[in-house]
Amino acid sequence: MTALSNQQKGLALTFTGAMFMTFDTPVLRLIDGEKWTVLFWRALLMSLTVLIWWLIMRGLKKPVPELVDGKSGLLVPALFASSNISFILAIYNTTIANTVFILALTPLFAIVISFVWLKEKPGLATWLALAVSMFGVGIIVWAGLGAGDLFGNLMAMLTGMAMAMAFTIIRYTGKDMSMSPVLTGAITASIAFFISTDLSLDFYQMSWMVVNGVIILPIAASLMVLGPRYISSAEVSLFLLLETVLAPIWVWLAVGETVAFTTFAGGAIILIALISHSLYSMRSEL
């Protein structure tokens, strides 16, 4: 069997992680809890799950990466934790449309950061995929776009920039950061703990929270941070747009929330752009 190239590994890891991430929003909708309470539990459960996995692997004498690997091992989780907090602040202080559209700029942030810091120039295929994807996002959110709240818009921008910076650092160091969700979750949960006034969830909410924090987030986060070891941070960021496309559909299936035709139309454009880019990238490696 032919071994996968680095490009193929990166695309496979990132795609799988991003697909798991698309289930985050519909599960949160099913939980329907207070924002800081939800943030606390999802972060805590994610952190504990990955930590337990790490301890089991260590106990079995299996090779596993360090929990905190140098300064970058501290900085990357801190950036992801800040993106978690700023995202919550964004969606509660500006429109969802504004938040989604600004977050769609994350690949552009990654391109700029990678070019300035790593002198890494994206290929024409990446630029085309980004342009077409942005067009698709625009179709999805156009009706809801507005001035919004400046603070909320800035928080959405901070979210995208923090993720782009984290992916670029992983790309620069080439380290295995798959255990970074442990510290990311610990930082996020600690901040949410001091802000939340009530951490209680009923049995129904906690059941879905376990699905989110023990299955979805650990797999999604661990795989997504492996992607930049093999492909550019811009390419990794592009796959975040899968959530823009698929999350509304999962919410529709889960709770019957109406999905506008523009969501299907824009989502189809984004999917075509991502699939075309991935196929082109894999073919160029052959």
GUGU-469899 format. One record per residue: residue number from 1; residue in one letter; x, y, z of N, C-alpha, C in turn. Coordinates in steps of 0.2 Angstrom, whole numbers. Example, Ala and Ser with C-alpha at 12.3 -4.5 7.8 and 13.67 -1.06 7.14 Angstrom:
2
1 / A / 66 / -28 / 39 / 62 / -22 / 39 / 66 / -16 / 39 .
2 / S / 64 / -11 / 35 / 68 / -5 / 36 / 64 / 0 / 39 .
# end
This chain:
286
1 / M / 4 / -6 / 0 / 0 / 0 / 0 / 4 / 6 / 0 .
2 / T / 3 / 11 / -4 / 7 / 17 / -5 / 6 / 21 / 1 .
3 / A / 11 / 24 / 4 / 11 / 28 / 10 / 8 / 35 / 8 .
4 / L / 4 / 38 / 13 / 1 / 44 / 11 / 7 / 50 / 12 .
5 / S / 6 / 55 / 7 / 11 / 60 / 7 / 9 / 65 / 13 .
6 / N / 13 / 69 / 15 / 12 / 74 / 20 / 5 / 78 / 19 .
7 / Q / 5 / 80 / 12 / -1 / 84 / 10 / -8 / 80 / 11 .
8 / Q / -8 / 74 / 10 / -13 / 69 / 10 / -15 / 68 / 18 .
9 / K / -9 / 67 / 22 / -10 / 66 / 29 / -14 / 72 / 32 .
10 / G / -11 / 78 / 30 / -14 / 84 / 33 / -21 / 85 / 31 .
11 / L / -23 / 84 / 25 / -30 / 85 / 23 / -34 / 80 / 26 .
12 / A / -32 / 74 / 27 / -36 / 69 / 30 / -37 / 70 / 37 .
13 / L / -32 / 72 / 41 / -33 / 74 / 48 / -37 / 80 / 49 .
14 / T / -36 / 85 / 45 / -40 / 91 / 46 / -47 / 90 / 44 .
15 / F / -48 / 87 / 39 / -55 / 86 / 36 / -59 / 82 / 42 .
16 / T / -56 / 77 / 45 / -59 / 73 / 50 / -61 / 77 / 56 .
17 / G / -56 / 81 / 58 / -57 / 85 / 64 / -62 / 90 / 63 .
18 / A / -62 / 93 / 57 / -67 / 98 / 55 / -74 / 95 / 55 .
19 / M / -75 / 89 / 52 / -81 / 86 / 52 / -84 / 85 / 59 .
20 / F / -80 / 82 / 63 / -82 / 82 / 70 / -84 / 88 / 73 .
21 / M / -81 / 94 / 72 / -82 / 100 / 74 / -89 / 103 / 72 .
22 / T / -91 / 100 / 66 / -98 / 103 / 64 / -104 / 101 / 68 .
23 / F / -102 / 96 / 72 / -108 / 93 / 77 / -108 / 97 / 83 .
24 / D / -103 / 101 / 84 / -103 / 105 / 91 / -109 / 110 / 91 .
25 / T / -110 / 114 / 86 / -116 / 119 / 87 / -123 / 115 / 88 .
26 / P / -125 / 110 / 84 / -131 / 107 / 85 / -132 / 104 / 92 .
27 / V / -126 / 101 / 95 / -126 / 98 / 102 / -127 / 104 / 107 .
28 / L / -124 / 109 / 106 / -125 / 115 / 110 / -132 / 118 / 110 .
29 / R / -135 / 117 / 104 / -142 / 120 / 104 / -146 / 115 / 108 .
30 / L / -145 / 109 / 108 / -149 / 104 / 111 / -148 / 105 / 119 .
31 / I / -142 / 107 / 121 / -140 / 108 / 128 / -144 / 114 / 130 .
32 / D / -144 / 120 / 126 / -147 / 126 / 128 / -146 / 128 / 135 .
33 / G / -140 / 129 / 137 / -138 / 131 / 143 / -136 / 138 / 144 .
34 / E / -134 / 141 / 149 / -131 / 148 / 150 / -124 / 147 / 148 .
35 / K / -122 / 153 / 144 / -116 / 152 / 140 / -110 / 150 / 144 .
36 / W / -109 / 153 / 150 / -103 / 152 / 153 / -103 / 145 / 157 .
37 / T / -109 / 143 / 159 / -110 / 136 / 161 / -108 / 131 / 156 .
38 / V / -110 / 132 / 150 / -109 / 128 / 145 / -102 / 128 / 143 .
39 / L / -99 / 134 / 143 / -92 / 134 / 141 / -87 / 131 / 146 .
40 / F / -89 / 131 / 153 / -85 / 128 / 158 / -85 / 120 / 157 .
41 / W / -91 / 117 / 156 / -92 / 110 / 156 / -89 / 107 / 150 .
42 / R / -90 / 110 / 144 / -87 / 108 / 138 / -79 / 108 / 138 .
43 / A / -77 / 113 / 141 / -70 / 114 / 141 / -67 / 109 / 146 .
44 / L / -70 / 108 / 152 / -67 / 104 / 157 / -67 / 97 / 155 .
45 / L / -73 / 95 / 152 / -74 / 88 / 150 / -69 / 86 / 144 .
46 / M / -68 / 91 / 140 / -63 / 90 / 135 / -56 / 89 / 137 .
47 / S / -54 / 93 / 142 / -47 / 93 / 145 / -46 / 86 / 149 .
48 / L / -51 / 84 / 153 / -51 / 78 / 157 / -50 / 72 / 152 .
49 / T / -54 / 72 / 147 / -54 / 66 / 142 / -48 / 65 / 139 .
50 / V / -45 / 71 / 136 / -38 / 70 / 133 / -33 / 68 / 138 .
51 / L / -33 / 71 / 144 / -28 / 70 / 149 / -29 / 62 / 151 .
52 / I / -35 / 59 / 152 / -35 / 52 / 154 / -33 / 48 / 148 .
53 / W / -34 / 50 / 142 / -31 / 46 / 136 / -24 / 46 / 137 .
54 / W / -21 / 52 / 138 / -13 / 53 / 138 / -11 / 48 / 144 .
55 / L / -14 / 48 / 150 / -12 / 44 / 155 / -12 / 37 / 154 .
56 / I / -17 / 35 / 150 / -18 / 28 / 148 / -12 / 26 / 144 .
57 / M / -11 / 30 / 139 / -6 / 28 / 134 / 1 / 28 / 137 .
58 / R / 2 / 33 / 142 / 9 / 33 / 146 / 9 / 26 / 150 .
59 / G / 4 / 24 / 153 / 4 / 18 / 157 / 5 / 12 / 153 .
60 / L / 3 / 12 / 147 / 4 / 6 / 142 / 11 / 7 / 138 .
61 / K / 15 / 12 / 140 / 21 / 13 / 137 / 21 / 15 / 130 .
62 / K / 15 / 18 / 128 / 15 / 20 / 121 / 18 / 27 / 120 .
63 / P / 21 / 28 / 114 / 23 / 35 / 113 / 18 / 40 / 112 .
64 / V / 18 / 45 / 116 / 14 / 50 / 116 / 17 / 57 / 117 .
65 / P / 15 / 62 / 114 / 18 / 69 / 115 / 18 / 72 / 122 .
66 / E / 22 / 76 / 123 / 22 / 80 / 130 / 15 / 84 / 130 .
67 / L / 13 / 84 / 137 / 7 / 88 / 138 / 8 / 96 / 136 .
68 / V / 14 / 98 / 139 / 16 / 105 / 137 / 24 / 104 / 135 .
69 / D / 24 / 106 / 128 / 31 / 105 / 125 / 34 / 112 / 124 .
70 / G / 37 / 114 / 129 / 41 / 121 / 128 / 36 / 127 / 128 .
71 / K / 39 / 132 / 126 / 35 / 139 / 126 / 29 / 138 / 121 .
72 / S / 30 / 135 / 115 / 25 / 135 / 111 / 19 / 130 / 113 .
73 / G / 21 / 125 / 118 / 16 / 121 / 121 / 12 / 125 / 126 .
74 / L / 14 / 131 / 128 / 10 / 135 / 132 / 6 / 140 / 128 .
75 / L / 9 / 143 / 123 / 6 / 148 / 119 / 1 / 146 / 115 .
76 / V / 1 / 140 / 112 / -4 / 137 / 107 / -11 / 136 / 111 .
77 / P / -10 / 133 / 117 / -17 / 132 / 121 / -19 / 139 / 123 .
78 / A / -15 / 143 / 125 / -17 / 150 / 127 / -21 / 154 / 122 .
79 / L / -19 / 153 / 116 / -22 / 156 / 110 / -29 / 153 / 109 .
80 / F / -29 / 146 / 109 / -35 / 143 / 108 / -40 / 144 / 113 .
81 / A / -38 / 145 / 119 / -42 / 147 / 125 / -45 / 154 / 124 .
82 / S / -41 / 158 / 122 / -43 / 165 / 121 / -48 / 165 / 115 .
83 / S / -47 / 161 / 110 / -52 / 161 / 105 / -59 / 158 / 107 .
84 / N / -59 / 153 / 112 / -65 / 151 / 115 / -69 / 156 / 118 .
85 / I / -65 / 160 / 122 / -68 / 166 / 126 / -71 / 171 / 122 .
86 / S / -67 / 173 / 117 / -69 / 179 / 112 / -74 / 177 / 108 .
87 / F / -75 / 170 / 106 / -80 / 168 / 102 / -87 / 169 / 106 .
88 / I / -87 / 167 / 112 / -93 / 167 / 116 / -95 / 175 / 117 .
89 / L / -90 / 179 / 118 / -92 / 186 / 118 / -94 / 189 / 112 .
90 / A / -92 / 186 / 106 / -94 / 189 / 100 / -101 / 187 / 98 .
91 / I / -103 / 181 / 99 / -110 / 179 / 97 / -115 / 182 / 102 .
92 / Y / -113 / 184 / 108 / -118 / 188 / 112 / -118 / 195 / 112 .
93 / N / -113 / 198 / 108 / -112 / 205 / 107 / -113 / 208 / 100 .
94 / T / -114 / 203 / 95 / -115 / 206 / 88 / -119 / 200 / 85 .
95 / T / -121 / 201 / 79 / -126 / 197 / 75 / -122 / 190 / 74 .
96 / I / -126 / 185 / 73 / -123 / 178 / 71 / -120 / 179 / 64 .
97 / A / -123 / 183 / 60 / -121 / 184 / 53 / -114 / 187 / 53 .
98 / N / -113 / 192 / 57 / -107 / 196 / 57 / -101 / 191 / 60 .
99 / T / -103 / 187 / 65 / -98 / 183 / 68 / -96 / 178 / 63 .
100 / V / -101 / 175 / 59 / -99 / 169 / 55 / -95 / 172 / 49 .
101 / F / -97 / 178 / 47 / -93 / 181 / 41 / -86 / 183 / 43 .
102 / I / -85 / 186 / 49 / -78 / 188 / 51 / -74 / 182 / 52 .
103 / L / -77 / 177 / 55 / -73 / 171 / 56 / -71 / 167 / 50 .
104 / A / -75 / 168 / 45 / -73 / 166 / 38 / -67 / 169 / 35 .
105 / L / -65 / 174 / 39 / -58 / 178 / 37 / -52 / 174 / 40 .
106 / T / -53 / 169 / 44 / -48 / 166 / 47 / -42 / 163 / 42 .
107 / P / -44 / 160 / 37 / -39 / 158 / 32 / -35 / 164 / 29 .
108 / L / -38 / 170 / 28 / -35 / 176 / 26 / -30 / 178 / 31 .
109 / F / -32 / 178 / 38 / -27 / 180 / 43 / -21 / 175 / 43 .
110 / A / -23 / 169 / 42 / -17 / 164 / 42 / -12 / 165 / 37 .
111 / I / -15 / 167 / 31 / -11 / 168 / 25 / -6 / 174 / 27 .
112 / V / -9 / 179 / 29 / -5 / 185 / 31 / 1 / 184 / 36 .
113 / I / -1 / 180 / 42 / 3 / 178 / 47 / 9 / 174 / 44 .
114 / S / 7 / 169 / 40 / 12 / 164 / 38 / 17 / 167 / 33 .
115 / F / 14 / 172 / 29 / 18 / 176 / 24 / 23 / 180 / 28 .
116 / V / 21 / 184 / 33 / 25 / 188 / 37 / 30 / 185 / 41 .
117 / W / 28 / 179 / 44 / 32 / 176 / 49 / 36 / 170 / 46 .
118 / L / 33 / 166 / 41 / 36 / 160 / 39 / 38 / 161 / 31 .
119 / K / 37 / 167 / 29 / 38 / 168 / 21 / 35 / 163 / 17 .
120 / E / 29 / 160 / 19 / 26 / 155 / 16 / 20 / 158 / 11 .
121 / K / 21 / 157 / 5 / 16 / 160 / 0 / 11 / 154 / -2 .
122 / P / 5 / 156 / -1 / 0 / 151 / -3 / -1 / 151 / -11 .
123 / G / -2 / 145 / -13 / -3 / 144 / -21 / -9 / 147 / -23 .
124 / L / -10 / 147 / -30 / -16 / 150 / -33 / -22 / 146 / -31 .
125 / A / -21 / 139 / -30 / -27 / 135 / -29 / -30 / 137 / -22 .
126 / T / -26 / 139 / -17 / -28 / 141 / -10 / -32 / 148 / -11 .
127 / W / -29 / 152 / -15 / -32 / 159 / -15 / -39 / 158 / -19 .
128 / L / -39 / 154 / -24 / -46 / 153 / -27 / -51 / 150 / -23 .
129 / A / -49 / 145 / -19 / -53 / 141 / -14 / -56 / 146 / -9 .
130 / L / -51 / 151 / -6 / -53 / 156 / -1 / -58 / 161 / -4 .
131 / A / -57 / 163 / -11 / -61 / 168 / -14 / -68 / 165 / -15 .
132 / V / -68 / 159 / -17 / -75 / 156 / -19 / -79 / 154 / -12 .
133 / S / -75 / 152 / -7 / -78 / 151 / -1 / -81 / 157 / 2 .
134 / M / -77 / 162 / 2 / -80 / 169 / 5 / -86 / 171 / 1 .
135 / F / -86 / 170 / -5 / -92 / 171 / -9 / -98 / 167 / -6 .
136 / G / -97 / 161 / -5 / -102 / 156 / -2 / -104 / 158 / 5 .
137 / V / -99 / 160 / 9 / -101 / 163 / 15 / -105 / 169 / 15 .
138 / G / -104 / 174 / 10 / -107 / 180 / 9 / -115 / 178 / 7 .
139 / I / -116 / 173 / 3 / -123 / 171 / 1 / -127 / 169 / 7 .
140 / I / -123 / 165 / 12 / -127 / 163 / 18 / -129 / 168 / 23 .
141 / V / -124 / 173 / 24 / -125 / 178 / 29 / -127 / 185 / 27 .
142 / W / -128 / 186 / 20 / -129 / 193 / 18 / -135 / 196 / 21 .
143 / A / -140 / 193 / 21 / -146 / 196 / 24 / -146 / 198 / 31 .
144 / G / -141 / 195 / 35 / -141 / 196 / 42 / -135 / 201 / 43 .
145 / L / -131 / 203 / 38 / -125 / 207 / 40 / -127 / 214 / 41 .
146 / G / -124 / 217 / 46 / -125 / 224 / 48 / -119 / 227 / 52 .
147 / A / -120 / 233 / 54 / -115 / 236 / 58 / -113 / 232 / 64 .
148 / G / -119 / 229 / 68 / -117 / 225 / 74 / -114 / 230 / 79 .
149 / D / -112 / 226 / 84 / -109 / 230 / 90 / -101 / 230 / 89 .
150 / L / -98 / 235 / 89 / -91 / 236 / 88 / -87 / 231 / 92 .
151 / F / -89 / 230 / 99 / -85 / 226 / 103 / -86 / 218 / 101 .
152 / G / -92 / 217 / 99 / -93 / 210 / 97 / -90 / 208 / 90 .
153 / N / -90 / 213 / 86 / -86 / 212 / 79 / -78 / 211 / 81 .
154 / L / -76 / 215 / 85 / -69 / 214 / 87 / -67 / 208 / 90 .
155 / M / -72 / 205 / 94 / -71 / 199 / 97 / -71 / 193 / 92 .
156 / A / -75 / 194 / 87 / -75 / 189 / 82 / -69 / 189 / 78 .
157 / M / -66 / 195 / 77 / -60 / 196 / 73 / -54 / 193 / 78 .
158 / L / -54 / 194 / 84 / -49 / 191 / 89 / -49 / 183 / 88 .
159 / T / -55 / 181 / 88 / -56 / 173 / 88 / -53 / 171 / 82 .
160 / G / -54 / 174 / 76 / -51 / 171 / 70 / -43 / 172 / 70 .
161 / M / -41 / 178 / 72 / -34 / 179 / 73 / -30 / 175 / 77 .
162 / A / -33 / 173 / 83 / -30 / 169 / 88 / -29 / 162 / 85 .
163 / M / -35 / 159 / 82 / -34 / 152 / 79 / -29 / 152 / 73 .
164 / A / -29 / 158 / 69 / -24 / 158 / 64 / -17 / 158 / 66 .
165 / M / -16 / 162 / 72 / -9 / 162 / 75 / -7 / 155 / 78 .
166 / A / -12 / 152 / 81 / -10 / 145 / 84 / -9 / 140 / 79 .
167 / F / -12 / 140 / 73 / -11 / 135 / 68 / -4 / 137 / 65 .
168 / T / -2 / 143 / 64 / 4 / 145 / 61 / 10 / 143 / 66 .
169 / I / 9 / 144 / 72 / 14 / 142 / 77 / 16 / 134 / 77 .
170 / I / 10 / 131 / 76 / 11 / 123 / 75 / 14 / 122 / 69 .
171 / R / 13 / 125 / 64 / 16 / 124 / 57 / 23 / 126 / 58 .
172 / Y / 25 / 131 / 61 / 32 / 134 / 62 / 36 / 128 / 66 .
173 / T / 33 / 126 / 72 / 37 / 122 / 76 / 37 / 114 / 73 .
174 / G / 32 / 112 / 70 / 31 / 106 / 68 / 30 / 101 / 73 .
175 / K / 28 / 103 / 79 / 27 / 99 / 85 / 20 / 95 / 85 .
176 / D / 20 / 90 / 88 / 14 / 86 / 89 / 10 / 89 / 95 .
177 / M / 5 / 93 / 93 / 1 / 97 / 99 / -5 / 94 / 100 .
178 / S / -6 / 87 / 99 / -13 / 84 / 99 / -15 / 84 / 107 .
179 / M / -10 / 85 / 111 / -12 / 85 / 118 / -14 / 92 / 121 .
180 / S / -13 / 97 / 117 / -14 / 104 / 119 / -22 / 105 / 121 .
181 / P / -27 / 101 / 119 / -33 / 102 / 122 / -34 / 102 / 130 .
182 / V / -29 / 98 / 133 / -29 / 97 / 140 / -28 / 104 / 143 .
183 / L / -23 / 108 / 141 / -21 / 115 / 144 / -26 / 120 / 141 .
184 / T / -28 / 119 / 135 / -34 / 124 / 132 / -40 / 123 / 136 .
185 / G / -42 / 117 / 138 / -48 / 116 / 141 / -48 / 119 / 149 .
186 / A / -42 / 117 / 152 / -41 / 119 / 158 / -41 / 127 / 159 .
187 / I / -38 / 131 / 155 / -38 / 138 / 155 / -45 / 141 / 154 .
188 / T / -48 / 138 / 149 / -55 / 140 / 147 / -60 / 139 / 153 .
189 / A / -59 / 133 / 156 / -64 / 131 / 161 / -63 / 135 / 167 .
190 / S / -56 / 137 / 168 / -55 / 141 / 174 / -58 / 148 / 174 .
191 / I / -57 / 151 / 168 / -60 / 158 / 167 / -68 / 158 / 167 .
192 / A / -71 / 153 / 164 / -78 / 152 / 164 / -81 / 151 / 171 .
193 / F / -77 / 147 / 175 / -79 / 146 / 182 / -79 / 152 / 186 .
194 / F / -75 / 157 / 185 / -75 / 163 / 189 / -80 / 168 / 187 .
195 / I / -83 / 167 / 180 / -88 / 171 / 178 / -95 / 169 / 179 .
196 / S / -96 / 162 / 178 / -102 / 159 / 179 / -105 / 160 / 186 .
197 / T / -111 / 161 / 186 / -115 / 161 / 193 / -118 / 155 / 195 .
198 / D / -119 / 150 / 190 / -122 / 144 / 191 / -120 / 139 / 186 .
199 / L / -117 / 134 / 189 / -113 / 129 / 185 / -118 / 122 / 184 .
200 / S / -124 / 123 / 186 / -128 / 117 / 186 / -131 / 116 / 179 .
201 / L / -132 / 109 / 178 / -136 / 107 / 172 / -140 / 101 / 174 .
202 / D / -146 / 101 / 171 / -150 / 95 / 172 / -148 / 89 / 169 .
203 / F / -151 / 83 / 170 / -148 / 77 / 167 / -148 / 77 / 159 .
204 / Y / -153 / 79 / 156 / -154 / 80 / 149 / -148 / 84 / 146 .
205 / Q / -147 / 90 / 149 / -142 / 94 / 147 / -135 / 91 / 148 .
206 / M / -134 / 88 / 154 / -127 / 85 / 155 / -126 / 79 / 150 .
207 / S / -131 / 75 / 149 / -130 / 69 / 144 / -127 / 72 / 137 .
208 / W / -130 / 77 / 135 / -128 / 80 / 128 / -121 / 83 / 129 .
209 / M / -120 / 86 / 135 / -113 / 89 / 137 / -108 / 84 / 137 .
210 / V / -109 / 78 / 139 / -104 / 72 / 139 / -103 / 70 / 132 .
211 / V / -108 / 70 / 128 / -107 / 68 / 121 / -102 / 74 / 118 .
212 / N / -103 / 80 / 119 / -99 / 85 / 117 / -92 / 85 / 119 .
213 / G / -92 / 85 / 126 / -85 / 86 / 129 / -81 / 80 / 129 .
214 / V / -84 / 74 / 129 / -80 / 68 / 129 / -79 / 65 / 122 .
215 / I / -83 / 66 / 117 / -82 / 63 / 111 / -80 / 68 / 106 .
216 / I / -85 / 73 / 104 / -84 / 77 / 99 / -78 / 82 / 99 .
217 / L / -78 / 86 / 105 / -72 / 91 / 105 / -65 / 88 / 106 .
218 / P / -64 / 82 / 110 / -57 / 79 / 110 / -55 / 77 / 103 .
219 / I / -59 / 74 / 100 / -57 / 71 / 93 / -56 / 77 / 88 .
220 / A / -61 / 82 / 88 / -60 / 87 / 83 / -54 / 91 / 85 .
221 / A / -53 / 93 / 91 / -47 / 98 / 93 / -41 / 94 / 92 .
222 / S / -40 / 88 / 94 / -34 / 84 / 93 / -32 / 83 / 86 .
223 / L / -37 / 82 / 82 / -35 / 81 / 75 / -34 / 87 / 71 .
224 / M / -37 / 93 / 73 / -36 / 99 / 69 / -29 / 102 / 71 .
225 / V / -27 / 101 / 77 / -20 / 104 / 78 / -14 / 100 / 75 .
226 / L / -16 / 94 / 73 / -11 / 90 / 70 / -10 / 92 / 62 .
227 / G / -16 / 95 / 59 / -16 / 97 / 52 / -10 / 101 / 50 .
228 / P / -8 / 106 / 54 / -3 / 111 / 52 / 4 / 108 / 52 .
229 / R / 5 / 102 / 55 / 11 / 99 / 54 / 13 / 97 / 47 .
230 / Y / 7 / 96 / 43 / 8 / 93 / 36 / 6 / 98 / 31 .
231 / I / 1 / 103 / 32 / -1 / 107 / 27 / -1 / 114 / 30 .
232 / S / -2 / 119 / 26 / -1 / 126 / 28 / -7 / 128 / 33 .
233 / S / -6 / 133 / 37 / -11 / 135 / 42 / -17 / 138 / 38 .
234 / A / -16 / 141 / 32 / -21 / 144 / 28 / -26 / 138 / 26 .
235 / E / -23 / 132 / 24 / -27 / 127 / 22 / -31 / 124 / 27 .
236 / V / -28 / 123 / 33 / -31 / 121 / 39 / -37 / 125 / 41 .
237 / S / -36 / 132 / 40 / -41 / 136 / 42 / -47 / 136 / 37 .
238 / L / -46 / 134 / 31 / -51 / 134 / 26 / -56 / 128 / 28 .
239 / F / -54 / 123 / 31 / -58 / 118 / 33 / -63 / 120 / 39 .
240 / L / -61 / 125 / 42 / -66 / 127 / 48 / -73 / 130 / 45 .
241 / L / -73 / 131 / 38 / -79 / 133 / 35 / -84 / 128 / 34 .
242 / L / -82 / 122 / 35 / -86 / 116 / 35 / -92 / 117 / 40 .
243 / E / -90 / 120 / 46 / -95 / 121 / 51 / -100 / 126 / 49 .
244 / T / -98 / 131 / 45 / -103 / 136 / 42 / -108 / 132 / 38 .
245 / V / -106 / 127 / 34 / -110 / 124 / 29 / -114 / 119 / 33 .
246 / L / -111 / 114 / 37 / -115 / 108 / 39 / -119 / 109 / 46 .
247 / A / -116 / 114 / 50 / -119 / 115 / 57 / -127 / 117 / 56 .
248 / P / -129 / 121 / 52 / -136 / 123 / 51 / -140 / 117 / 49 .
249 / I / -137 / 113 / 45 / -141 / 107 / 42 / -142 / 102 / 48 .
250 / W / -136 / 101 / 52 / -137 / 96 / 58 / -142 / 99 / 63 .
251 / V / -142 / 106 / 64 / -147 / 109 / 68 / -154 / 108 / 66 .
252 / W / -155 / 108 / 59 / -161 / 107 / 56 / -164 / 100 / 57 .
253 / L / -159 / 95 / 56 / -161 / 88 / 57 / -162 / 87 / 65 .
254 / A / -159 / 90 / 69 / -159 / 89 / 76 / -165 / 92 / 80 .
255 / V / -166 / 98 / 78 / -172 / 102 / 82 / -177 / 105 / 77 .
256 / G / -176 / 104 / 70 / -181 / 106 / 66 / -181 / 114 / 64 .
257 / E / -175 / 117 / 66 / -174 / 124 / 64 / -174 / 125 / 57 .
258 / T / -178 / 130 / 54 / -178 / 131 / 47 / -171 / 133 / 44 .
259 / V / -170 / 130 / 38 / -163 / 132 / 35 / -165 / 136 / 29 .
260 / A / -163 / 142 / 28 / -164 / 146 / 22 / -161 / 143 / 16 .
261 / F / -164 / 144 / 10 / -161 / 142 / 4 / -154 / 144 / 2 .
262 / T / -153 / 150 / 5 / -147 / 153 / 4 / -141 / 149 / 8 .
263 / T / -143 / 146 / 13 / -138 / 142 / 17 / -136 / 136 / 13 .
264 / F / -141 / 133 / 9 / -140 / 127 / 5 / -135 / 129 / -1 .
265 / A / -137 / 135 / -4 / -134 / 137 / -10 / -127 / 139 / -8 .
266 / G / -126 / 144 / -3 / -119 / 146 / -1 / -115 / 140 / 1 .
267 / G / -118 / 135 / 5 / -115 / 129 / 7 / -112 / 125 / 2 .
268 / A / -116 / 124 / -3 / -114 / 120 / -9 / -108 / 123 / -12 .
269 / I / -108 / 130 / -13 / -102 / 133 / -16 / -96 / 132 / -12 .
270 / I / -96 / 133 / -5 / -91 / 132 / -1 / -88 / 124 / -1 .
271 / L / -93 / 120 / -1 / -91 / 113 / -2 / -87 / 111 / -8 .
272 / I / -90 / 114 / -14 / -87 / 113 / -20 / -80 / 116 / -20 .
273 / A / -79 / 122 / -17 / -72 / 125 / -17 / -67 / 121 / -13 .
274 / L / -70 / 118 / -7 / -65 / 114 / -2 / -63 / 107 / -6 .
275 / I / -68 / 104 / -9 / -67 / 98 / -12 / -62 / 98 / -18 .
276 / S / -64 / 103 / -22 / -59 / 105 / -28 / -52 / 106 / -25 .
277 / H / -51 / 110 / -20 / -45 / 112 / -18 / -41 / 106 / -15 .
278 / S / -45 / 102 / -11 / -42 / 96 / -8 / -40 / 91 / -14 .
279 / L / -44 / 90 / -19 / -43 / 85 / -24 / -37 / 88 / -28 .
280 / Y / -36 / 94 / -30 / -31 / 97 / -33 / -24 / 96 / -29 .
281 / S / -25 / 97 / -23 / -19 / 97 / -18 / -16 / 90 / -18 .
282 / M / -21 / 85 / -18 / -19 / 78 / -18 / -16 / 75 / -24 .
283 / R / -19 / 78 / -30 / -17 / 76 / -36 / -10 / 79 / -38 .
284 / S / -8 / 85 / -35 / -2 / 88 / -36 / 4 / 84 / -33 .
285 / E / 2 / 80 / -28 / 7 / 76 / -24 / 9 / 70 / -27 .
286 / L / 4 / 68 / -32 / 6 / 61 / -35 / 11 / 62 / -40 .
# end
